[in-house]
């Protein structure tokens, strides 16, 4: 997972499906991950996120 940017697309290595963020999310990690992406985590902690 990138620590300084959002991943807008992810291609599944198993089935080849191309994942895109759900409406309102910045990236696939925010939509499908168990935690938000590092930039969003930084924002929530009071950092700049970038």
mmCIF entry with sequence, helices, sheets and N, C-alpha, C, O atoms, coordinates in Angstrom:
data_MODEL
# 
_entry.id   MODEL 
# 
_entity.id                         1 
_entity.type                       polymer 
_entity.pdbx_number_of_molecules   1 
# 
_entity_poly.entity_id                      1 
_entity_poly.type                           'polypeptide(L)' 
_entity_poly.nstd_linkage                   no 
_entity_poly.nstd_monomer                   no 
_entity_poly.pdbx_seq_one_letter_code       
;(UNK)(UNK)(UNK)(UNK)(UNK)(UNK)(UNK)(UNK)(UNK)(UNK)(UNK)(UNK)(UNK)(UNK)(UNK)(UNK)
(UNK)(UNK)(UNK)(UNK)(UNK)(UNK)(UNK)(UNK)(UNK)(UNK)(UNK)(UNK)(UNK)(UNK)(UNK)(UNK)
(UNK)(UNK)(UNK)(UNK)(UNK)(UNK)(UNK)(UNK)(UNK)(UNK)(UNK)(UNK)(UNK)(UNK)(UNK)(UNK)
(UNK)(UNK)
;
_entity_poly.pdbx_seq_one_letter_code_can   XXXXXXXXXXXXXXXXXXXXXXXXXXXXXXXXXXXXXXXXXXXXXXXXXX 
_entity_poly.pdbx_strand_id                 A 
# 
loop_
_entity_poly_seq.entity_id 
_entity_poly_seq.num 
_entity_poly_seq.mon_id 
_entity_poly_seq.hetero 
1 1  UNK n 
1 2  UNK n 
1 3  UNK n 
1 4  UNK n 
1 5  UNK n 
1 6  UNK n 
1 7  UNK n 
1 8  UNK n 
1 9  UNK n 
1 10 UNK n 
1 11 UNK n 
1 12 UNK n 
1 13 UNK n 
1 14 UNK n 
1 15 UNK n 
1 16 UNK n 
1 17 UNK n 
1 18 UNK n 
1 19 UNK n 
1 20 UNK n 
1 21 UNK n 
1 22 UNK n 
1 23 UNK n 
1 24 UNK n 
1 25 UNK n 
1 26 UNK n 
1 27 UNK n 
1 28 UNK n 
1 29 UNK n 
1 30 UNK n 
1 31 UNK n 
1 32 UNK n 
1 33 UNK n 
1 34 UNK n 
1 35 UNK n 
1 36 UNK n 
1 37 UNK n 
1 38 UNK n 
1 39 UNK n 
1 40 UNK n 
1 41 UNK n 
1 42 UNK n 
1 43 UNK n 
1 44 UNK n 
1 45 UNK n 
1 46 UNK n 
1 47 UNK n 
1 48 UNK n 
1 49 UNK n 
1 50 UNK n 
# 
_struct_asym.id          A 
_struct_asym.entity_id   1 
# 
loop_
_struct_conf.conf_type_id 
_struct_conf.id 
_struct_conf.pdbx_PDB_helix_id 
_struct_conf.beg_label_comp_id 
_struct_conf.beg_label_asym_id 
_struct_conf.beg_label_seq_id 
_struct_conf.pdbx_beg_PDB_ins_code 
_struct_conf.end_label_comp_id 
_struct_conf.end_label_asym_id 
_struct_conf.end_label_seq_id 
_struct_conf.pdbx_end_PDB_ins_code 
_struct_conf.beg_auth_comp_id 
_struct_conf.beg_auth_asym_id 
_struct_conf.beg_auth_seq_id 
_struct_conf.end_auth_comp_id 
_struct_conf.end_auth_asym_id 
_struct_conf.end_auth_seq_id 
_struct_conf.pdbx_PDB_helix_class 
_struct_conf.details 
_struct_conf.pdbx_PDB_helix_length 
HELX_P HELX_P1 AA1 UNK A 28 ? UNK A 32 ? UNK A 28 UNK A 32 1 ? 5 
HELX_P HELX_P2 AA2 UNK A 38 ? UNK A 44 ? UNK A 38 UNK A 44 1 ? 7 
# 
_struct_conf_type.id          HELX_P 
_struct_conf_type.criteria    ? 
_struct_conf_type.reference   ? 
# 
_struct_sheet.id               AA1 
_struct_sheet.type             ? 
_struct_sheet.number_strands   2 
_struct_sheet.details          ? 
# 
_struct_sheet_order.sheet_id     AA1 
_struct_sheet_order.range_id_1   1 
_struct_sheet_order.range_id_2   2 
_struct_sheet_order.offset       ? 
_struct_sheet_order.sense        anti-parallel 
# 
loop_
_struct_sheet_range.sheet_id 
_struct_sheet_range.id 
_struct_sheet_range.beg_label_comp_id 
_struct_sheet_range.beg_label_asym_id 
_struct_sheet_range.beg_label_seq_id 
_struct_sheet_range.pdbx_beg_PDB_ins_code 
_struct_sheet_range.end_label_comp_id 
_struct_sheet_range.end_label_asym_id 
_struct_sheet_range.end_label_seq_id 
_struct_sheet_range.pdbx_end_PDB_ins_code 
_struct_sheet_range.beg_auth_comp_id 
_struct_sheet_range.beg_auth_asym_id 
_struct_sheet_range.beg_auth_seq_id 
_struct_sheet_range.end_auth_comp_id 
_struct_sheet_range.end_auth_asym_id 
_struct_sheet_range.end_auth_seq_id 
AA1 1 UNK A 9  ? UNK A 11 ? UNK A 9  UNK A 11 
AA1 2 UNK A 18 ? UNK A 20 ? UNK A 18 UNK A 20 
# 
loop_
_atom_site.group_PDB 
_atom_site.id 
_atom_site.type_symbol 
_atom_site.label_atom_id 
_atom_site.label_alt_id 
_atom_site.label_comp_id 
_atom_site.label_asym_id 
_atom_site.label_entity_id 
_atom_site.label_seq_id 
_atom_site.pdbx_PDB_ins_code 
_atom_site.Cartn_x 
_atom_site.Cartn_y 
_atom_site.Cartn_z 
_atom_site.occupancy 
_atom_site.B_iso_or_equiv 
_atom_site.pdbx_formal_charge 
_atom_site.auth_seq_id 
_atom_site.auth_comp_id 
_atom_site.auth_asym_id 
_atom_site.auth_atom_id 
_atom_site.pdbx_PDB_model_num 
ATOM 1   N N  . UNK A 1 1  ? 0.851   -1.174  0.000   1.00 0.00 ? 1  UNK A N  1 
ATOM 2   C CA . UNK A 1 1  ? 0.000   0.000   0.000   1.00 0.00 ? 1  UNK A CA 1 
ATOM 3   C C  . UNK A 1 1  ? 0.896   1.235   0.000   1.00 0.00 ? 1  UNK A C  1 
ATOM 4   O O  . UNK A 1 1  ? 1.807   1.338   0.821   1.00 0.00 ? 1  UNK A O  1 
ATOM 5   N N  . UNK A 1 2  ? 0.646   2.167   -0.906  1.00 0.00 ? 2  UNK A N  1 
ATOM 6   C CA . UNK A 1 2  ? 1.455   3.390   -0.901  1.00 0.00 ? 2  UNK A CA 1 
ATOM 7   C C  . UNK A 1 2  ? 1.204   4.185   0.369   1.00 0.00 ? 2  UNK A C  1 
ATOM 8   O O  . UNK A 1 2  ? 0.081   4.220   0.873   1.00 0.00 ? 2  UNK A O  1 
ATOM 9   N N  . UNK A 1 3  ? 2.240   4.818   0.881   1.00 0.00 ? 3  UNK A N  1 
ATOM 10  C CA . UNK A 1 3  ? 2.073   5.583   2.116   1.00 0.00 ? 3  UNK A CA 1 
ATOM 11  C C  . UNK A 1 3  ? 1.872   7.065   1.856   1.00 0.00 ? 3  UNK A C  1 
ATOM 12  O O  . UNK A 1 3  ? 1.574   7.816   2.785   1.00 0.00 ? 3  UNK A O  1 
ATOM 13  N N  . UNK A 1 4  ? 2.029   7.505   0.611   1.00 0.00 ? 4  UNK A N  1 
ATOM 14  C CA . UNK A 1 4  ? 1.920   8.933   0.326   1.00 0.00 ? 4  UNK A CA 1 
ATOM 15  C C  . UNK A 1 4  ? 0.949   9.255   -0.806  1.00 0.00 ? 4  UNK A C  1 
ATOM 16  O O  . UNK A 1 4  ? 0.916   10.387  -1.289  1.00 0.00 ? 4  UNK A O  1 
ATOM 17  N N  . UNK A 1 5  ? 0.154   8.263   -1.235  1.00 0.00 ? 5  UNK A N  1 
ATOM 18  C CA . UNK A 1 5  ? -0.783  8.494   -2.328  1.00 0.00 ? 5  UNK A CA 1 
ATOM 19  C C  . UNK A 1 5  ? -1.914  7.488   -2.267  1.00 0.00 ? 5  UNK A C  1 
ATOM 20  O O  . UNK A 1 5  ? -1.787  6.437   -1.639  1.00 0.00 ? 5  UNK A O  1 
ATOM 21  N N  . UNK A 1 6  ? -3.002  7.803   -2.909  1.00 0.00 ? 6  UNK A N  1 
ATOM 22  C CA . UNK A 1 6  ? -4.139  6.896   -2.996  1.00 0.00 ? 6  UNK A CA 1 
ATOM 23  C C  . UNK A 1 6  ? -4.006  6.024   -4.241  1.00 0.00 ? 6  UNK A C  1 
ATOM 24  O O  . UNK A 1 6  ? -3.485  6.468   -5.264  1.00 0.00 ? 6  UNK A O  1 
ATOM 25  N N  . UNK A 1 7  ? -4.478  4.784   -4.149  1.00 0.00 ? 7  UNK A N  1 
ATOM 26  C CA . UNK A 1 7  ? -4.492  3.874   -5.303  1.00 0.00 ? 7  UNK A CA 1 
ATOM 27  C C  . UNK A 1 7  ? -5.907  3.879   -5.869  1.00 0.00 ? 7  UNK A C  1 
ATOM 28  O O  . UNK A 1 7  ? -6.837  3.376   -5.239  1.00 0.00 ? 7  UNK A O  1 
ATOM 29  N N  . UNK A 1 8  ? -6.062  4.444   -7.049  1.00 0.00 ? 8  UNK A N  1 
ATOM 30  C CA . UNK A 1 8  ? -7.395  4.612   -7.613  1.00 0.00 ? 8  UNK A CA 1 
ATOM 31  C C  . UNK A 1 8  ? -7.915  3.360   -8.303  1.00 0.00 ? 8  UNK A C  1 
ATOM 32  O O  . UNK A 1 8  ? -9.121  3.235   -8.515  1.00 0.00 ? 8  UNK A O  1 
ATOM 33  N N  . UNK A 1 9  ? -7.034  2.433   -8.658  1.00 0.00 ? 9  UNK A N  1 
ATOM 34  C CA . UNK A 1 9  ? -7.431  1.190   -9.296  1.00 0.00 ? 9  UNK A CA 1 
ATOM 35  C C  . UNK A 1 9  ? -6.566  0.069   -8.756  1.00 0.00 ? 9  UNK A C  1 
ATOM 36  O O  . UNK A 1 9  ? -5.416  0.285   -8.374  1.00 0.00 ? 9  UNK A O  1 
ATOM 37  N N  . UNK A 1 10 ? -7.134  -1.144  -8.727  1.00 0.00 ? 10 UNK A N  1 
ATOM 38  C CA . UNK A 1 10 ? -6.369  -2.327  -8.326  1.00 0.00 ? 10 UNK A CA 1 
ATOM 39  C C  . UNK A 1 10 ? -6.856  -3.507  -9.143  1.00 0.00 ? 10 UNK A C  1 
ATOM 40  O O  . UNK A 1 10 ? -8.054  -3.785  -9.175  1.00 0.00 ? 10 UNK A O  1 
ATOM 41  N N  . UNK A 1 11 ? -5.939  -4.206  -9.805  1.00 0.00 ? 11 UNK A N  1 
ATOM 42  C CA . UNK A 1 11 ? -6.302  -5.401  -10.564 1.00 0.00 ? 11 UNK A CA 1 
ATOM 43  C C  . UNK A 1 11 ? -5.998  -6.633  -9.721  1.00 0.00 ? 11 UNK A C  1 
ATOM 44  O O  . UNK A 1 11 ? -4.856  -6.855  -9.320  1.00 0.00 ? 11 UNK A O  1 
ATOM 45  N N  . UNK A 1 12 ? -7.029  -7.430  -9.456  1.00 0.00 ? 12 UNK A N  1 
ATOM 46  C CA . UNK A 1 12 ? -6.892  -8.650  -8.670  1.00 0.00 ? 12 UNK A CA 1 
ATOM 47  C C  . UNK A 1 12 ? -5.996  -9.634  -9.411  1.00 0.00 ? 12 UNK A C  1 
ATOM 48  O O  . UNK A 1 12 ? -6.218  -9.927  -10.585 1.00 0.00 ? 12 UNK A O  1 
ATOM 49  N N  . UNK A 1 13 ? -4.990  -10.137 -8.722  1.00 0.00 ? 13 UNK A N  1 
ATOM 50  C CA . UNK A 1 13 ? -4.074  -11.098 -9.345  1.00 0.00 ? 13 UNK A CA 1 
ATOM 51  C C  . UNK A 1 13 ? -4.734  -12.461 -9.531  1.00 0.00 ? 13 UNK A C  1 
ATOM 52  O O  . UNK A 1 13 ? -4.333  -13.237 -10.399 1.00 0.00 ? 13 UNK A O  1 
ATOM 53  N N  . UNK A 1 14 ? -5.743  -12.749 -8.715  1.00 0.00 ? 14 UNK A N  1 
ATOM 54  C CA . UNK A 1 14 ? -6.400  -14.047 -8.793  1.00 0.00 ? 14 UNK A CA 1 
ATOM 55  C C  . UNK A 1 14 ? -7.384  -14.158 -9.940  1.00 0.00 ? 14 UNK A C  1 
ATOM 56  O O  . UNK A 1 14 ? -7.330  -15.109 -10.720 1.00 0.00 ? 14 UNK A O  1 
ATOM 57  N N  . UNK A 1 15 ? -8.295  -13.178 -10.050 1.00 0.00 ? 15 UNK A N  1 
ATOM 58  C CA . UNK A 1 15 ? -9.362  -13.289 -11.054 1.00 0.00 ? 15 UNK A CA 1 
ATOM 59  C C  . UNK A 1 15 ? -9.279  -12.237 -12.151 1.00 0.00 ? 15 UNK A C  1 
ATOM 60  O O  . UNK A 1 15 ? -10.003 -12.325 -13.142 1.00 0.00 ? 15 UNK A O  1 
ATOM 61  N N  . UNK A 1 16 ? -8.407  -11.239 -11.991 1.00 0.00 ? 16 UNK A N  1 
ATOM 62  C CA . UNK A 1 16 ? -8.255  -10.218 -13.016 1.00 0.00 ? 16 UNK A CA 1 
ATOM 63  C C  . UNK A 1 16 ? -9.258  -9.081  -12.934 1.00 0.00 ? 16 UNK A C  1 
ATOM 64  O O  . UNK A 1 16 ? -9.245  -8.188  -13.781 1.00 0.00 ? 16 UNK A O  1 
ATOM 65  N N  . UNK A 1 17 ? -10.141 -9.096  -11.915 1.00 0.00 ? 17 UNK A N  1 
ATOM 66  C CA . UNK A 1 17 ? -11.135 -8.031  -11.778 1.00 0.00 ? 17 UNK A CA 1 
ATOM 67  C C  . UNK A 1 17 ? -10.442 -6.703  -11.481 1.00 0.00 ? 17 UNK A C  1 
ATOM 68  O O  . UNK A 1 17 ? -9.464  -6.656  -10.735 1.00 0.00 ? 17 UNK A O  1 
ATOM 69  N N  . UNK A 1 18 ? -10.953 -5.637  -12.065 1.00 0.00 ? 18 UNK A N  1 
ATOM 70  C CA . UNK A 1 18 ? -10.409 -4.307  -11.819 1.00 0.00 ? 18 UNK A CA 1 
ATOM 71  C C  . UNK A 1 18 ? -11.294 -3.617  -10.785 1.00 0.00 ? 18 UNK A C  1 
ATOM 72  O O  . UNK A 1 18 ? -12.458 -3.318  -11.050 1.00 0.00 ? 18 UNK A O  1 
ATOM 73  N N  . UNK A 1 19 ? -10.732 -3.370  -9.609  1.00 0.00 ? 19 UNK A N  1 
ATOM 74  C CA . UNK A 1 19 ? -11.469 -2.707  -8.538  1.00 0.00 ? 19 UNK A CA 1 
ATOM 75  C C  . UNK A 1 19 ? -11.305 -1.206  -8.656  1.00 0.00 ? 19 UNK A C  1 
ATOM 76  O O  . UNK A 1 19 ? -10.220 -0.701  -8.943  1.00 0.00 ? 19 UNK A O  1 
ATOM 77  N N  . UNK A 1 20 ? -12.397 -0.508  -8.431  1.00 0.00 ? 20 UNK A N  1 
ATOM 78  C CA . UNK A 1 20 ? -12.411 0.959   -8.421  1.00 0.00 ? 20 UNK A CA 1 
ATOM 79  C C  . UNK A 1 20 ? -12.989 1.392   -7.085  1.00 0.00 ? 20 UNK A C  1 
ATOM 80  O O  . UNK A 1 20 ? -13.731 0.630   -6.466  1.00 0.00 ? 20 UNK A O  1 
ATOM 81  N N  . UNK A 1 21 ? -12.669 2.596   -6.625  1.00 0.00 ? 21 UNK A N  1 
ATOM 82  C CA . UNK A 1 21 ? -13.245 3.060   -5.362  1.00 0.00 ? 21 UNK A CA 1 
ATOM 83  C C  . UNK A 1 21 ? -14.765 3.175   -5.450  1.00 0.00 ? 21 UNK A C  1 
ATOM 84  O O  . UNK A 1 21 ? -15.319 3.467   -6.510  1.00 0.00 ? 21 UNK A O  1 
ATOM 85  N N  . UNK A 1 22 ? -15.423 2.943   -4.329  1.00 0.00 ? 22 UNK A N  1 
ATOM 86  C CA . UNK A 1 22 ? -16.862 3.156   -4.249  1.00 0.00 ? 22 UNK A CA 1 
ATOM 87  C C  . UNK A 1 22 ? -17.123 4.657   -4.234  1.00 0.00 ? 22 UNK A C  1 
ATOM 88  O O  . UNK A 1 22 ? -16.245 5.423   -3.835  1.00 0.00 ? 22 UNK A O  1 
ATOM 89  N N  . UNK A 1 23 ? -18.306 5.096   -4.658  1.00 0.00 ? 23 UNK A N  1 
ATOM 90  C CA . UNK A 1 23 ? -18.613 6.540   -4.650  1.00 0.00 ? 23 UNK A CA 1 
ATOM 91  C C  . UNK A 1 23 ? -18.369 7.149   -3.262  1.00 0.00 ? 23 UNK A C  1 
ATOM 92  O O  . UNK A 1 23 ? -18.819 6.618   -2.246  1.00 0.00 ? 23 UNK A O  1 
ATOM 93  N N  . UNK A 1 24 ? -17.650 8.270   -3.247  1.00 0.00 ? 24 UNK A N  1 
ATOM 94  C CA . UNK A 1 24 ? -17.354 8.962   -1.997  1.00 0.00 ? 24 UNK A CA 1 
ATOM 95  C C  . UNK A 1 24 ? -16.032 8.582   -1.357  1.00 0.00 ? 24 UNK A C  1 
ATOM 96  O O  . UNK A 1 24 ? -15.568 9.278   -0.454  1.00 0.00 ? 24 UNK A O  1 
ATOM 97  N N  . UNK A 1 25 ? -15.409 7.488   -1.805  1.00 0.00 ? 25 UNK A N  1 
ATOM 98  C CA . UNK A 1 25 ? -14.108 7.079   -1.278  1.00 0.00 ? 25 UNK A CA 1 
ATOM 99  C C  . UNK A 1 25 ? -13.009 7.563   -2.208  1.00 0.00 ? 25 UNK A C  1 
ATOM 100 O O  . UNK A 1 25 ? -13.219 7.708   -3.412  1.00 0.00 ? 25 UNK A O  1 
ATOM 101 N N  . UNK A 1 26 ? -11.825 7.813   -1.635  1.00 0.00 ? 26 UNK A N  1 
ATOM 102 C CA . UNK A 1 26 ? -10.720 8.335   -2.450  1.00 0.00 ? 26 UNK A CA 1 
ATOM 103 C C  . UNK A 1 26 ? -9.956  7.243   -3.170  1.00 0.00 ? 26 UNK A C  1 
ATOM 104 O O  . UNK A 1 26 ? -9.329  7.504   -4.197  1.00 0.00 ? 26 UNK A O  1 
ATOM 105 N N  . UNK A 1 27 ? -9.995  6.004   -2.643  1.00 0.00 ? 27 UNK A N  1 
ATOM 106 C CA . UNK A 1 27 ? -9.202  4.951   -3.261  1.00 0.00 ? 27 UNK A CA 1 
ATOM 107 C C  . UNK A 1 27 ? -9.749  3.576   -2.918  1.00 0.00 ? 27 UNK A C  1 
ATOM 108 O O  . UNK A 1 27 ? -10.676 3.452   -2.118  1.00 0.00 ? 27 UNK A O  1 
ATOM 109 N N  . UNK A 1 28 ? -9.174  2.539   -3.525  1.00 0.00 ? 28 UNK A N  1 
ATOM 110 C CA . UNK A 1 28 ? -9.653  1.180   -3.301  1.00 0.00 ? 28 UNK A CA 1 
ATOM 111 C C  . UNK A 1 28 ? -9.406  0.715   -1.872  1.00 0.00 ? 28 UNK A C  1 
ATOM 112 O O  . UNK A 1 28 ? -10.159 -0.114  -1.361  1.00 0.00 ? 28 UNK A O  1 
ATOM 113 N N  . UNK A 1 29 ? -8.364  1.230   -1.215  1.00 0.00 ? 29 UNK A N  1 
ATOM 114 C CA . UNK A 1 29 ? -8.103  0.820   0.165   1.00 0.00 ? 29 UNK A CA 1 
ATOM 115 C C  . UNK A 1 29 ? -9.191  1.345   1.104   1.00 0.00 ? 29 UNK A C  1 
ATOM 116 O O  . UNK A 1 29 ? -9.576  0.656   2.049   1.00 0.00 ? 29 UNK A O  1 
ATOM 117 N N  . UNK A 1 30 ? -9.686  2.552   0.852   1.00 0.00 ? 30 UNK A N  1 
ATOM 118 C CA . UNK A 1 30 ? -10.766 3.103   1.671   1.00 0.00 ? 30 UNK A CA 1 
ATOM 119 C C  . UNK A 1 30 ? -12.066 2.341   1.427   1.00 0.00 ? 30 UNK A C  1 
ATOM 120 O O  . UNK A 1 30 ? -12.879 2.202   2.341   1.00 0.00 ? 30 UNK A O  1 
ATOM 121 N N  . UNK A 1 31 ? -12.273 1.846   0.207   1.00 0.00 ? 31 UNK A N  1 
ATOM 122 C CA . UNK A 1 31 ? -13.499 1.125   -0.122  1.00 0.00 ? 31 UNK A CA 1 
ATOM 123 C C  . UNK A 1 31 ? -13.484 -0.328  0.346   1.00 0.00 ? 31 UNK A C  1 
ATOM 124 O O  . UNK A 1 31 ? -14.494 -0.825  0.844   1.00 0.00 ? 31 UNK A O  1 
ATOM 125 N N  . UNK A 1 32 ? -12.361 -1.008  0.195   1.00 0.00 ? 32 UNK A N  1 
ATOM 126 C CA . UNK A 1 32 ? -12.335 -2.453  0.405   1.00 0.00 ? 32 UNK A CA 1 
ATOM 127 C C  . UNK A 1 32 ? -11.388 -2.923  1.503   1.00 0.00 ? 32 UNK A C  1 
ATOM 128 O O  . UNK A 1 32 ? -11.459 -4.083  1.912   1.00 0.00 ? 32 UNK A O  1 
ATOM 129 N N  . UNK A 1 33 ? -10.517 -2.067  1.985   1.00 0.00 ? 33 UNK A N  1 
ATOM 130 C CA . UNK A 1 33 ? -9.555  -2.463  3.015   1.00 0.00 ? 33 UNK A CA 1 
ATOM 131 C C  . UNK A 1 33 ? -10.158 -2.476  4.401   1.00 0.00 ? 33 UNK A C  1 
ATOM 132 O O  . UNK A 1 33 ? -11.251 -1.952  4.614   1.00 0.00 ? 33 UNK A O  1 
ATOM 133 N N  . UNK A 1 34 ? -9.453  -3.071  5.341   1.00 0.00 ? 34 UNK A N  1 
ATOM 134 C CA . UNK A 1 34 ? -9.928  -3.111  6.722   1.00 0.00 ? 34 UNK A CA 1 
ATOM 135 C C  . UNK A 1 34 ? -9.650  -1.792  7.448   1.00 0.00 ? 34 UNK A C  1 
ATOM 136 O O  . UNK A 1 34 ? -10.230 -1.533  8.502   1.00 0.00 ? 34 UNK A O  1 
ATOM 137 N N  . UNK A 1 35 ? -8.767  -0.959  6.890   1.00 0.00 ? 35 UNK A N  1 
ATOM 138 C CA . UNK A 1 35 ? -8.486  0.375   7.417   1.00 0.00 ? 35 UNK A CA 1 
ATOM 139 C C  . UNK A 1 35 ? -8.402  1.347   6.244   1.00 0.00 ? 35 UNK A C  1 
ATOM 140 O O  . UNK A 1 35 ? -8.187  0.933   5.105   1.00 0.00 ? 35 UNK A O  1 
ATOM 141 N N  . UNK A 1 36 ? -8.568  2.627   6.520   1.00 0.00 ? 36 UNK A N  1 
ATOM 142 C CA . UNK A 1 36 ? -8.442  3.650   5.482   1.00 0.00 ? 36 UNK A CA 1 
ATOM 143 C C  . UNK A 1 36 ? -6.991  3.740   5.025   1.00 0.00 ? 36 UNK A C  1 
ATOM 144 O O  . UNK A 1 36 ? -6.091  3.259   5.713   1.00 0.00 ? 36 UNK A O  1 
ATOM 145 N N  . UNK A 1 37 ? -6.763  4.352   3.869   1.00 0.00 ? 37 UNK A N  1 
ATOM 146 C CA . UNK A 1 37 ? -5.411  4.502   3.334   1.00 0.00 ? 37 UNK A CA 1 
ATOM 147 C C  . UNK A 1 37 ? -4.586  5.442   4.220   1.00 0.00 ? 37 UNK A C  1 
ATOM 148 O O  . UNK A 1 37 ? -5.157  6.232   4.971   1.00 0.00 ? 37 UNK A O  1 
ATOM 149 N N  . UNK A 1 38 ? -3.251  5.368   4.142   1.00 0.00 ? 38 UNK A N  1 
ATOM 150 C CA . UNK A 1 38 ? -2.396  6.206   4.980   1.00 0.00 ? 38 UNK A CA 1 
ATOM 151 C C  . UNK A 1 38 ? -2.681  7.706   4.888   1.00 0.00 ? 38 UNK A C  1 
ATOM 152 O O  . UNK A 1 38 ? -2.663  8.367   5.926   1.00 0.00 ? 38 UNK A O  1 
ATOM 153 N N  . UNK A 1 39 ? -2.946  8.291   3.698   1.00 0.00 ? 39 UNK A N  1 
ATOM 154 C CA . UNK A 1 39 ? -3.262  9.718   3.682   1.00 0.00 ? 39 UNK A CA 1 
ATOM 155 C C  . UNK A 1 39 ? -4.520  10.058  4.500   1.00 0.00 ? 39 UNK A C  1 
ATOM 156 O O  . UNK A 1 39 ? -4.545  11.083  5.180   1.00 0.00 ? 39 UNK A O  1 
ATOM 157 N N  . UNK A 1 40 ? -5.550  9.221   4.446   1.00 0.00 ? 40 UNK A N  1 
ATOM 158 C CA . UNK A 1 40 ? -6.770  9.462   5.226   1.00 0.00 ? 40 UNK A CA 1 
ATOM 159 C C  . UNK A 1 40 ? -6.514  9.239   6.714   1.00 0.00 ? 40 UNK A C  1 
ATOM 160 O O  . UNK A 1 40 ? -7.088  9.933   7.554   1.00 0.00 ? 40 UNK A O  1 
ATOM 161 N N  . UNK A 1 41 ? -5.664  8.285   7.040   1.00 0.00 ? 41 UNK A N  1 
ATOM 162 C CA . UNK A 1 41 ? -5.296  8.054   8.451   1.00 0.00 ? 41 UNK A CA 1 
ATOM 163 C C  . UNK A 1 41 ? -4.587  9.290   9.004   1.00 0.00 ? 41 UNK A C  1 
ATOM 164 O O  . UNK A 1 41 ? -4.844  9.712   10.132  1.00 0.00 ? 41 UNK A O  1 
ATOM 165 N N  . UNK A 1 42 ? -3.688  9.869   8.193   1.00 0.00 ? 42 UNK A N  1 
ATOM 166 C CA . UNK A 1 42 ? -2.961  11.062  8.616   1.00 0.00 ? 42 UNK A CA 1 
ATOM 167 C C  . UNK A 1 42 ? -3.910  12.242  8.817   1.00 0.00 ? 42 UNK A C  1 
ATOM 168 O O  . UNK A 1 42 ? -3.771  13.003  9.774   1.00 0.00 ? 42 UNK A O  1 
ATOM 169 N N  . UNK A 1 43 ? -4.880  12.387  7.903   1.00 0.00 ? 43 UNK A N  1 
ATOM 170 C CA . UNK A 1 43 ? -5.874  13.460  8.054   1.00 0.00 ? 43 UNK A CA 1 
ATOM 171 C C  . UNK A 1 43 ? -6.645  13.309  9.354   1.00 0.00 ? 43 UNK A C  1 
ATOM 172 O O  . UNK A 1 43 ? -6.853  14.286  10.073  1.00 0.00 ? 43 UNK A O  1 
ATOM 173 N N  . UNK A 1 44 ? -7.070  12.086  9.659   1.00 0.00 ? 44 UNK A N  1 
ATOM 174 C CA . UNK A 1 44 ? -7.836  11.831  10.876  1.00 0.00 ? 44 UNK A CA 1 
ATOM 175 C C  . UNK A 1 44 ? -7.020  12.108  12.125  1.00 0.00 ? 44 UNK A C  1 
ATOM 176 O O  . UNK A 1 44 ? -7.571  12.478  13.162  1.00 0.00 ? 44 UNK A O  1 
ATOM 177 N N  . UNK A 1 45 ? -5.701  11.931  12.030  1.00 0.00 ? 45 UNK A N  1 
ATOM 178 C CA . UNK A 1 45 ? -4.818  12.172  13.161  1.00 0.00 ? 45 UNK A CA 1 
ATOM 179 C C  . UNK A 1 45 ? -4.405  13.634  13.268  1.00 0.00 ? 45 UNK A C  1 
ATOM 180 O O  . UNK A 1 45 ? -3.675  14.008  14.187  1.00 0.00 ? 45 UNK A O  1 
ATOM 181 N N  . UNK A 1 46 ? -4.860  14.452  12.346  1.00 0.00 ? 46 UNK A N  1 
ATOM 182 C CA . UNK A 1 46 ? -4.532  15.874  12.383  1.00 0.00 ? 46 UNK A CA 1 
ATOM 183 C C  . UNK A 1 46 ? -3.383  16.269  11.495  1.00 0.00 ? 46 UNK A C  1 
ATOM 184 O O  . UNK A 1 46 ? -2.937  17.415  11.537  1.00 0.00 ? 46 UNK A O  1 
ATOM 185 N N  . UNK A 1 47 ? -2.884  15.337  10.679  1.00 0.00 ? 47 UNK A N  1 
ATOM 186 C CA . UNK A 1 47 ? -1.800  15.648  9.749   1.00 0.00 ? 47 UNK A CA 1 
ATOM 187 C C  . UNK A 1 47 ? -2.354  16.157  8.443   1.00 0.00 ? 47 UNK A C  1 
ATOM 188 O O  . UNK A 1 47 ? -3.566  16.265  8.257   1.00 0.00 ? 47 UNK A O  1 
ATOM 189 N N  . UNK A 1 48 ? -1.443  16.467  7.543   1.00 0.00 ? 48 UNK A N  1 
ATOM 190 C CA . UNK A 1 48 ? -1.860  17.002  6.250   1.00 0.00 ? 48 UNK A CA 1 
ATOM 191 C C  . UNK A 1 48 ? -2.340  15.911  5.305   1.00 0.00 ? 48 UNK A C  1 
ATOM 192 O O  . UNK A 1 48 ? -3.103  16.187  4.379   1.00 0.00 ? 48 UNK A O  1 
ATOM 193 N N  . UNK A 1 49 ? -1.897  14.661  5.532   1.00 0.00 ? 49 UNK A N  1 
ATOM 194 C CA . UNK A 1 49 ? -2.274  13.582  4.641   1.00 0.00 ? 49 UNK A CA 1 
ATOM 195 C C  . UNK A 1 49 ? -1.381  13.454  3.429   1.00 0.00 ? 49 UNK A C  1 
ATOM 196 O O  . UNK A 1 49 ? -1.465  12.455  2.713   1.00 0.00 ? 49 UNK A O  1 
ATOM 197 N N  . UNK A 1 50 ? -0.536  14.423  3.176   1.00 0.00 ? 50 UNK A N  1 
ATOM 198 C CA . UNK A 1 50 ? 0.376   14.353  2.031   1.00 0.00 ? 50 UNK A CA 1 
ATOM 199 C C  . UNK A 1 50 ? 1.632   15.095  2.338   1.00 0.00 ? 50 UNK A C  1 
ATOM 200 O O  . UNK A 1 50 ? 2.532   15.157  1.501   1.00 0.00 ? 50 UNK A O  1 
# 
